[in-house]
């Protein structure tokens, strides 16, 4: 993903995987805290932080799949009178 370092991607994937196993957001936060994993700002995880992080991560994944780049080479000619 663009603009995310590898450690942040790993944390997001871990939270998403834990959520997919059926854990609630609160339980994912508790698990992350038990594993002594901190947020990017060095805080403990909360249910709200987990919920928003997973939501944003899923939106990034959708954008990544839907985004395509088209290279266009155009030449412009300016005529000054």
Secondary structure, DSSP 4 states (H G I P E B T S, - for coil): -TT--HHHHHHHHHHHHHHHTT--HHHHHHHHHHTT---TTS----HHHHHHHHHHHHHHHHHHHH---------------
